[in-house]
Amino acid sequence: FLLHMGLIRRCFGPFLAGSLGFGCLGWRTVVSAESKRRVSSPNLPDPEPTISYWMDDADMHGVGLARHECDSNPPAYTDILIIGGGISGVSVLYELASLGLGNDVTLVDARQHLACGATGRNGGIVQAKAFYDIFHLVPKYGIKTALQLIRFEAANRSALRRFVSRIENSEAYINQPNPCDYYRDLDAIMVFDNDSDFQKEAGIFRFPPLKYVARAFGIDILTRNDCQTLFPKGWARGAIRAPKAADFVSAARITRIMAKEASEKGAKVCLSTAVLSVHKSDKDFEIHTSKGLVRAQKVVYATNAWTSELLPSLTPLIRPVINHVTSLHCADGSQEITGEGLRAFGLYPGYNYWVTKPNGRVILGGFRQNTEGKGVGILEDAIINREMEAACDVFADNKLGFKYKNDDRKWTGILGFSRDNLPIVGRLPNENQAWICAGFSGHGLPVAPLSGASIARDIAGDVVGQRRSKLDGDPLSSDWSIEHPPAAFKPCEKRFLNRKRSWESAGDKFN
């Protein structure tokens, strides 16, 4: 299991800056009564969800595609219909438009604004799997998939950086500093409040080969005394720090900027357009929406937590999970806790996370372990879960010393978890003209953009009558690289039928 030093350097050298993933756990739970509720019509996203800091921020700065710039109604016919206006669906839209297919594609979303689902409700952390995670990934997925995950997530982080750099230097945003609210190279710190957990995880780096590799790439093991500076209240038993392992971004801003560029190339975006059902006819798909019938040759389900509402057959594979998130400040407005520079924190085993911003604001989230069934099966983001809220408030006050101010926000986010914690990306089995891009398991920012782009390339290969391989050698958009998702992402029959990994035994390891 211990890899040879040379192999480690060759495989992981470029990726060691992105480790210590957190905030995206698997299941070990019982299904709550709420998760068993099924109705004859789909549970639709609430038109008035709790308002997140990211949604306020995107509206206030006015970046990207605004509601008044969208189409009022979807067309009666469109060649390609994308369901879902989060970062995955808009990535499909953006790439198709970049490939010259803007006039052939329409995106619909049930909410009043883009990025109102998980994309606009997360912690903003872009942290690709890397060196540290290999020792958790290999037992779960095997060495081949583990290496593919590391490479793919590193490519996503690089693609986001290229996109952001282009936007930052474009004339359209010349008067707006940091239009994507993007910060690079944050230290990622996994904190432990239990001695045995800390010793077990830190012990990975005590094997002689790994100890030297970790040292060479700056992975630090922080003792209880080391943590005293970061957490003066003395509760932290230790931590593992990966320098420059994460970035921080407003995914809502990036999503709306991508949508605006796509619309300028002919793509249509229709908001407040809920999809009620999708039926396959002899010639095309019939999509029944809240604004009438739409026919399409191809359909993309970028619906994440709501996927099983439109595709009930996927219920065993993907489920909604609730999270509680808040934005708040240091108690005295100082940088005492945040220190110099930005940092991304996770509390082992990964349920809770927080990230600091330069202005002293902190995004703190998670806490699903504090509600019934660990939040599995809950789709309601229009209300605050009081158990999770109380746990978050106690954690913020007692452990971090943060307080709320008048401009702070509390909100609910609904994640789409897959049974194996891997995204579901690709053509649906037995349906040649339907694709899915969902199930990001709380880890969407490091995988969603290129997952969406890969679907766009697959669709484009069909539309232009070419084999997909003929597109692989050409530059596509100016930002996304040509990096295919791991084969394990595909929604194959074997994955649908595999029940070995039950919700109860999926585990609590961060990934």
Secondary structure as UniProt FT lines:
FT   HELIX           5..12
FT   HELIX           13..15
FT   TURN            16..17
FT   HELIX           33..36
FT   HELIX           53..61
FT   HELIX           67..69
FT   STRAND          77..83
FT   HELIX           87..98
FT   TURN            99..100
FT   HELIX           102..104
FT   STRAND          105..108
FT   TURN            114..115
FT   HELIX           118..120
FT   STRAND          125..126
FT   HELIX           131..133
FT   HELIX           134..141
FT   HELIX           143..168
FT   HELIX           171..173
FT   TURN            174..175
FT   TURN            179..180
FT   STRAND          183..192
FT   HELIX           195..202
FT   HELIX           203..206
FT   HELIX           208..216
FT   TURN            217..218
FT   STRAND          220..222
FT   HELIX           224..227
FT   TURN            228..230
FT   TURN            232..233
FT   STRAND          238..248
FT   HELIX           251..264
FT   TURN            265..266
FT   STRAND          268..270
FT   STRAND          275..280
FT   STRAND          285..289
FT   TURN            290..291
FT   STRAND          292..301
FT   HELIX           304..306
FT   HELIX           307..310
FT   HELIX           312..314
FT   TURN            315..317
FT   STRAND          318..330
FT   TURN            331..332
FT   TURN            336..338
FT   STRAND          343..347
FT   TURN            348..351
FT   STRAND          352..356
FT   TURN            358..359
FT   STRAND          361..366
FT   HELIX           368..370
FT   HELIX           372..375
FT   HELIX           386..395
FT   HELIX           396..400
FT   STRAND          402..403
FT   TURN            406..407
FT   STRAND          409..418
FT   TURN            419..420
FT   STRAND          424..427
FT   TURN            429..430
FT   TURN            432..433
FT   STRAND          434..438
FT   TURN            441..442
FT   TURN            445..447
FT   HELIX           448..463
FT   TURN            464..465
FT   HELIX           468..472
FT   HELIX           487..489
FT   HELIX           493..497
FT   HELIX           503..505
//
